[in-house]
Amino acid sequence: MLSRAARSSRVLIPLKATQRSTSLRLLTSLKTTQLSNINTNTTSNIKSFRRFQSTLSKEPKTYTTTIGDEKDPNRSPFFDYTWGTWLKNDAQEKAKRRTEFSILGLNNTVSKLVETAQKPVDDKAKSVFEVEKNINGIRENLESLLKDFKFTNIKSMASMHEGKHHRLYKLELSTSEDPDAKDADTKEFVLRLPYNLQSSYYREVNLKSEVATLDFLSKKLELSVPRVLAYSSTPDNLIKSPFILMEYFEGNLLMHDWNPLVSGDLKDAEVKETLMKVIKPIAEFNKSVTDFNFDAFGSLYFTSDIAPDMKTLQEIDGRWRVGPTTERAYFKDKGLLTTDKLVPFLGPWPKDQPLAMVADLFKVELENFKTRLSVAKADLSVESTDRLSRAIGVYEKFLAVAPHLINVKSTTIPNLEELLKPKLALADLDPINVIQGENGNVFVDFEGSAIKPFILTNYPKFLVYTGPKIFNLKEEVEGWDDLDDVTKQQYEFMYNRTRNQFCWELALNDANKKLLGVISPAIKLIKAGYLEALNSSSDQDYLYVQNAIVELSQMWDSYVELGLIGEGAKKIEFDENELAQYEKEFEEYQTQISSTPFVATKGWVPQDMFNNLVKMGVVSKKENSDDYDIDPEKIM
């Protein structure tokens, strides 16, 4: 997972946790998991982007700083975001992802954790408790990982990973004051810091829920995940940032084995083995997670983290409770909604209301759209009032059927009772979040996990494909042998995505046949509007929601007759003008997406690729602006 250079880094002068004049070596820019082939949503570009391979050195930049000098300019790059560039508003985006924290505060926090781990406690001591102001420790993990460790100081820190929502640093702790001591013991841990992308309320509940989820997976389900030593959901602490301090595991990411464009079909044993080598362990982990049934819908929290005004429904073993959801869609881009406006839509929801979360998602989106529309009409923003108004119309149509979207008493859907039970859904099941450790796979990153009906879940994101399905190129593509290479590549891309998604279905069938109804074509279509809203990344994505409900309206009568849609649901209908406008806008949006590089990443370009594109003249800075232009001719 890390460059070996991180292991050889060390403090240059012996230190004590309380000394302010000691030195520490900081390593930054470890780019070991950069992806050099980015899907820009243009299938014809899939292979042309192979030209832009990583050329950056994997050797980290090294800085030496004094632990107590919080204003040392040498440490500034250690906090800067470096793994990519945005084509628009680059400086603002990077500022939101700068992760400055107190190194002295961290050193003192670790010292306090070690001290706490080595104190004798009685049987009545709380498992989750406050170690320092706003810093909670997990007693069993502290004792297991630090009890016999004679901590002296932090020996080195390395920037490991700059992710989409958070950053990871690796800490190396030492038992010796002599940095060159060969008999010194060391321990390595991970410090995870969230970016400042959403509201402080979301950051708080999201971090608390993820820590509780990790704890639940480890202690209740006995799964292989990092153990958390300490955490804080607020910057009001010694470290001056929200954080999670957890176990570190050495190993390669499972992503290194993922080859989604491997040529061939599943009849070829080698092709199937290549794909299932990655998909099967993720499916097996997910089975272990979904075998456990809850009694309410929402997200997990420690009982000790529940605020007096936070609604909860279920307590588990006196340690965890089911509280409000932390699924990202309920919070994303809701900056104009105050917490009191947001909370009523977050649950938790009782077990006998499996579709309530669907209705509440559309309610909170409508509240957000309407608030923004009011601001725009008052000339306080430059947002498109027409677009917001159309989005409101689409979401109101879906909300009208949301409470009855699925017939929860249907006898047509196999094992419906099991599909409706509250189960933990992991938002980021992905090979990039699986470390192939010495003792087996370790799963990481459970941000945004939620307890929901399995019937409302989707394929893991790395396998999601909503385009045309192709199961056999020669049989389904007319004149296959006579097509040019570029056209064949486009069809091969569709085929590979179809095949890879089918591999997940095979793995699901092997793991838990009772949940197989989730992949029924009818169920996929019925819930498609909800899934599109859940994964919306821009205002114009309301067109995907509309597309889903237009397709559903065409099958409505058949699904009602089959007993798939709940009683009392009124058919979603569109008049001719609405359909004509939708078709025009949807086609224009699809054209815009397919012709705009990096639209899928909102203009973000991996830094190694960005440097190459600049060098090749593909990307250049706009005149009198810090934004960048792309030459579409050169990128092809």
Backbone hydrogen bonds, N-H to C=O, Kabsch-Sander energy under -0.5 kcal/mol:
donor,donor_aa,acceptor,acceptor_aa,energy
6,A,3,S,-1.7
7,R,4,R,-1.0
8,S,4,R,-1.0
9,S,5,A,-0.6
17,A,152,T,-0.5
19,Q,16,K,-1.4
24,L,65,T,-3.0
25,R,155,K,-0.7
26,L,24,L,-0.5
26,L,63,Y,-4.0
27,L,157,M,-2.4
28,T,61,K,-2.4
30,L,159,S,-0.8
31,K,29,S,-1.2
32,T,30,L,-1.2
36,S,34,Q,-0.6
38,I,36,S,-0.7
40,T,38,I,-0.7
43,T,41,N,-0.6
45,N,42,T,-2.1
46,I,43,T,-1.3
49,F,45,N,-1.8
50,R,47,K,-1.5
51,R,48,S,-1.4
52,F,49,F,-1.4
53,Q,51,R,-1.4
61,K,28,T,-1.8
63,Y,26,L,-3.1
65,T,24,L,-2.7
67,I,22,T,-2.9
67,I,65,T,-0.5
68,G,20,R,-1.4
69,D,66,T,-1.7
70,E,68,G,-1.4
72,D,69,D,-1.6
75,R,72,D,-1.3
76,S,73,P,-1.0
78,F,75,R,-1.3
79,F,75,R,-0.6
79,F,76,S,-1.7
80,D,76,S,-0.9
85,T,605,V,-2.3
87,L,603,G,-2.1
93,E,89,N,-2.3
94,K,90,D,-2.4
95,A,91,A,-2.0
96,K,92,Q,-1.6
97,R,93,E,-0.6
97,R,94,K,-0.8
98,R,95,A,-1.1
99,T,79,F,-2.0
102,S,239,I,-2.9
103,I,101,F,-0.7
106,L,102,S,-2.0
107,N,103,I,-2.5
108,N,104,L,-2.4
109,T,105,G,-2.1
110,V,106,L,-2.7
111,S,107,N,-1.9
112,K,108,N,-2.0
113,L,109,T,-2.3
114,V,110,V,-2.5
115,E,111,S,-2.2
116,T,112,K,-2.4
117,A,113,L,-2.4
118,Q,114,V,-1.2
119,K,116,T,-1.3
125,A,122,D,-1.6
129,F,127,S,-0.6
129,F,137,G,-2.0
131,V,129,F,-0.6
131,V,135,I,-2.9
132,E,135,I,-1.2
135,I,132,E,-2.6
136,N,134,N,-0.5
136,N,231,Y,-2.7
137,G,129,F,-3.0
138,I,229,L,-2.1
139,R,127,S,-3.3
139,R,137,G,-0.7
141,N,138,I,-0.6
142,L,138,I,-2.2
143,E,139,R,-2.6
144,S,140,E,-2.2
145,L,141,N,-2.3
146,L,142,L,-2.5
147,K,143,E,-1.1
149,F,146,L,-1.7
150,K,148,D,-0.6
151,F,149,F,-1.6
152,T,174,S,-2.8
153,N,174,S,-1.1
155,K,153,N,-0.5
155,K,172,E,-3.3
156,S,172,E,-1.3
157,M,25,R,-1.7
158,A,170,K,-2.3
159,S,27,L,-3.0
160,M,158,A,-0.7
160,M,168,L,-2.3
161,H,168,L,-1.5
163,G,161,H,-0.7
163,G,166,H,-2.1
167,R,193,L,-2.7
168,L,161,H,-3.0
169,Y,191,L,-2.6
170,K,158,A,-3.4
171,L,189,F,-2.9
172,E,156,S,-2.4
173,L,171,L,-0.5
173,L,187,K,-3.4
174,S,153,N,-2.3
175,T,185,D,-1.6
181,A,178,D,-1.8
184,A,181,A,-0.7
187,K,173,L,-1.5
189,F,171,L,-2.0
190,V,246,M,-3.0
191,L,169,Y,-3.0
192,R,190,V,-0.6
192,R,244,I,-3.0
193,L,167,R,-2.6
193,L,191,L,-0.5
195,Y,165,H,-2.5
196,N,96,K,-2.0
197,L,195,Y,-1.4
203,R,199,S,-2.3
204,E,200,S,-2.0
205,V,201,Y,-2.5
206,N,202,Y,-2.8
207,L,203,R,-1.9
208,K,204,E,-2.2
209,S,205,V,-2.3
210,E,206,N,-2.2
211,V,207,L,-2.2
212,A,208,K,-2.0
213,T,209,S,-2.5
214,L,210,E,-2.7
215,D,211,V,-2.3
216,F,212,A,-2.5
217,L,213,T,-2.7
218,S,214,L,-2.1
219,K,215,D,-3.1
220,K,215,D,-0.5
220,K,216,F,-1.5
221,L,216,F,-1.8
223,L,217,L,-2.9
225,V,223,L,-1.2
229,L,245,L,-2.9
230,A,245,L,-1.4
231,Y,136,N,-2.2
232,S,243,F,-2.3
237,N,235,P,-2.1
240,K,237,N,-0.7
243,F,232,S,-2.1
244,I,192,R,-1.7
245,L,230,A,-2.9
246,M,190,V,-2.7
246,M,244,I,-0.6
247,E,227,R,-1.9
248,Y,188,E,-0.9
252,N,436,Q,-0.7
254,L,431,P,-0.7
254,L,434,V,-2.8
255,M,431,P,-1.4
256,H,253,L,-1.7
257,D,254,L,-2.0
258,W,255,M,-1.6
259,N,257,D,-0.6
262,V,259,N,-1.7
268,D,265,D,-1.6
269,A,267,K,-0.8
272,K,268,D,-2.4
273,E,269,A,-2.4
274,T,270,E,-2.1
275,L,271,V,-2.0
276,M,272,K,-3.0
277,K,273,E,-1.7
278,V,275,L,-1.1
279,I,275,L,-2.2
280,K,276,M,-2.2
282,I,278,V,-0.9
283,A,279,I,-2.4
284,E,280,K,-2.7
285,F,281,P,-1.9
286,N,282,I,-2.3
287,K,283,A,-2.0
288,S,284,E,-1.8
289,V,285,F,-1.7
290,T,286,N,-2.7
291,D,287,K,-1.3
292,F,289,V,-1.0
294,F,422,P,-2.7
297,F,349,W,-3.1
298,G,451,I,-1.4
299,S,323,G,-1.8
301,Y,321,R,-2.0
303,T,319,R,-2.6
305,D,302,F,-1.4
306,I,303,T,-1.2
307,A,305,D,-0.5
310,M,307,A,-2.0
313,L,322,V,-2.1
314,Q,322,V,-0.5
316,I,320,W,-3.0
317,D,315,E,-0.5
319,R,316,I,-2.1
320,W,316,I,-2.1
321,R,301,Y,-2.8
322,V,314,Q,-2.3
323,G,299,S,-3.1
323,G,321,R,-0.7
325,T,346,L,-3.0
330,Y,327,E,-1.3
331,F,328,R,-1.9
332,K,328,R,-2.5
334,K,331,F,-1.5
337,L,334,K,-1.9
338,T,336,L,-0.6
341,K,338,T,-1.0
342,L,338,T,-1.6
343,V,339,T,-2.8
345,F,342,L,-2.0
346,L,343,V,-2.0
349,W,297,F,-2.1
351,K,295,D,-0.9
353,Q,350,P,-2.0
356,A,353,Q,-1.4
358,V,355,L,-0.7
359,A,355,L,-1.6
360,D,356,A,-2.4
361,L,357,M,-1.7
362,F,358,V,-1.7
363,K,359,A,-2.0
364,V,360,D,-2.4
365,E,361,L,-2.0
366,L,362,F,-2.1
367,E,363,K,-2.5
368,N,364,V,-2.0
369,F,365,E,-2.9
370,K,366,L,-2.8
371,T,367,E,-1.9
372,R,368,N,-2.5
373,L,369,F,-2.3
374,S,370,K,-2.1
375,V,371,T,-1.9
376,A,372,R,-2.5
377,K,373,L,-2.6
378,A,374,S,-1.2
379,D,376,A,-1.7
380,L,375,V,-2.3
385,T,383,E,-0.7
388,L,384,S,-2.0
389,S,385,T,-2.3
390,R,386,D,-2.3
391,A,387,R,-2.5
392,I,388,L,-2.2
393,G,389,S,-2.0
394,V,390,R,-2.1
395,Y,391,A,-2.6
396,E,392,I,-2.2
397,K,393,G,-1.5
398,F,394,V,-1.8
399,L,395,Y,-2.5
400,A,396,E,-1.5
401,V,397,K,-0.5
401,V,398,F,-1.3
402,A,398,F,-1.4
404,H,401,V,-1.8
405,L,402,A,-1.4
407,N,564,L,-2.9
408,V,406,I,-1.1
410,S,407,N,-1.9
416,L,413,I,-1.2
419,L,415,N,-1.9
420,L,416,L,-1.5
421,K,417,E,-0.5
421,K,418,E,-0.8
423,K,452,K,-2.1
425,A,450,A,-3.7
426,L,424,L,-0.5
427,A,425,A,-0.6
429,L,426,L,-0.8
430,D,428,D,-0.9
433,N,430,D,-2.2
434,V,431,P,-1.2
435,I,442,V,-3.0
436,Q,252,N,-3.5
436,Q,434,V,-0.5
437,G,435,I,-1.6
437,G,440,G,-1.5
440,G,437,G,-1.4
442,V,435,I,-2.6
443,F,224,S,-2.6
444,V,433,N,-2.6
449,S,446,F,-1.4
450,A,425,A,-2.1
451,I,298,G,-4.1
452,K,423,K,-2.6
452,K,450,A,-0.6
454,F,421,K,-0.8
455,I,419,L,-2.2
456,L,453,P,-1.9
457,T,454,F,-1.8
462,F,429,L,-0.6
463,L,460,P,-2.4
464,V,460,P,-0.9
476,E,472,N,-2.4
477,V,473,L,-1.9
478,E,476,E,-0.7
480,W,477,V,-1.3
482,D,479,G,-1.3
483,L,480,W,-1.5
488,K,484,D,-2.2
489,Q,485,D,-2.3
490,Q,486,V,-1.6
491,Y,487,T,-2.0
492,E,488,K,-2.9
493,F,489,Q,-2.1
494,M,490,Q,-1.7
495,Y,491,Y,-2.6
496,N,492,E,-3.0
497,R,493,F,-2.2
498,T,494,M,-2.1
499,R,495,Y,-2.9
500,N,496,N,-2.7
501,Q,497,R,-1.9
502,F,498,T,-1.9
503,C,499,R,-1.6
504,W,500,N,-1.1
505,E,501,Q,-1.4
506,L,502,F,-2.2
507,A,503,C,-2.3
508,L,504,W,-2.7
509,N,505,E,-2.3
510,D,506,L,-2.0
511,A,507,A,-2.1
512,N,508,L,-3.0
515,L,512,N,-1.7
516,L,513,K,-1.6
518,V,515,L,-1.7
519,I,516,L,-1.9
520,S,517,G,-1.6
524,K,520,S,-2.7
525,L,521,P,-2.0
526,I,522,A,-2.5
527,K,523,I,-2.2
528,A,524,K,-0.6
528,A,525,L,-0.6
531,L,527,K,-2.3
532,E,528,A,-2.5
533,A,529,G,-2.0
534,L,530,Y,-2.4
535,N,531,L,-1.7
536,S,533,A,-0.9
541,D,538,S,-1.4
542,Y,539,D,-1.8
543,L,540,Q,-2.1
544,Y,541,D,-1.1
545,V,541,D,-1.3
546,Q,542,Y,-2.5
547,N,543,L,-2.6
548,A,544,Y,-2.1
549,I,545,V,-2.0
550,V,546,Q,-2.3
551,E,547,N,-2.1
552,L,548,A,-2.0
553,S,549,I,-2.2
554,Q,550,V,-1.2
555,M,551,E,-0.7
555,M,552,L,-1.0
556,W,552,L,-0.7
559,Y,555,M,-2.3
560,V,556,W,-2.6
561,E,557,D,-2.2
562,L,558,S,-1.8
563,G,560,V,-1.2
564,L,559,Y,-2.7
565,I,559,Y,-0.7
566,G,404,H,-2.2
569,A,566,G,-1.5
579,L,575,D,-2.2
580,A,576,E,-2.5
581,Q,577,N,-2.4
582,Y,578,E,-2.5
583,E,579,L,-2.8
584,K,580,A,-2.0
585,E,581,Q,-2.6
586,F,582,Y,-3.0
587,E,583,E,-2.0
588,E,584,K,-2.1
589,Y,585,E,-2.5
590,Q,586,F,-2.5
591,T,587,E,-2.1
592,Q,588,E,-2.4
593,I,589,Y,-2.6
594,S,590,Q,-2.5
595,S,591,T,-1.4
596,T,592,Q,-0.7
596,T,593,I,-0.8
599,V,596,T,-1.4
602,K,599,V,-1.4
603,G,598,F,-3.1
604,W,601,T,-1.4
605,V,85,T,-2.5
607,Q,83,W,-1.6
610,F,606,P,-3.0
611,N,607,Q,-2.5
612,N,608,D,-1.6
613,L,609,M,-2.6
614,V,610,F,-2.4
615,K,611,N,-2.2
616,M,612,N,-2.1
617,G,614,V,-1.2
618,V,613,L,-2.2
619,V,613,L,-1.4
620,S,629,D,-2.0
622,K,627,D,-2.7
625,S,622,K,-1.2
628,Y,87,L,-3.1
629,D,620,S,-3.3
631,D,618,V,-2.9
635,I,631,D,-1.3
636,M,632,P,-0.7
